[in-house]
Amino acid sequence: LSAVAVLLLVVVGSISFMVWRRGPRGATSPDGAYGSVTRLAARLGYGPRPNQTVYEYAGALGDVLPDARPALQTVAQAKVESAYGRAVLGSDRIQALRDAERRLRVPLLRLLFRRGKRPF
């Protein structure tokens, strides 16, 4: 009975992780993508400081997670272009933003296992 319970727990956990990793299924906006990245990082202790710009925060987070740097730069650039430049992103840029947001979900979880003081 306990083996069945453990197997059921593993199956449910695996399915939950795959669904979570799949990411958002609705419309993606630059503000929404940046907000989801900052919320997840903030929950794990690496939120933006009040005086940091979008690029400074993405650079600091990229120093902590070097393999996620290109996706972080994509999200930051889209956020800045839409918020400050009032640019309307095309469908190819929105798809790139959606892909970057999806790729960032697992690397951001690595912040959970980092120890020590916050570097930024």
Secondary structure, DSSP 4 states (H G I P E B T S, - for coil): -HHHHHHHHHHHHHHHHHHHHH---S---HHHHHHHHHHHHHHTT-PPPTT--HHHHHHHHHHHSGGGHHHHHHHHHHHHHHHTS-PPP-HHHHHHHHHHHHHHHHHHHGGGG--SS---
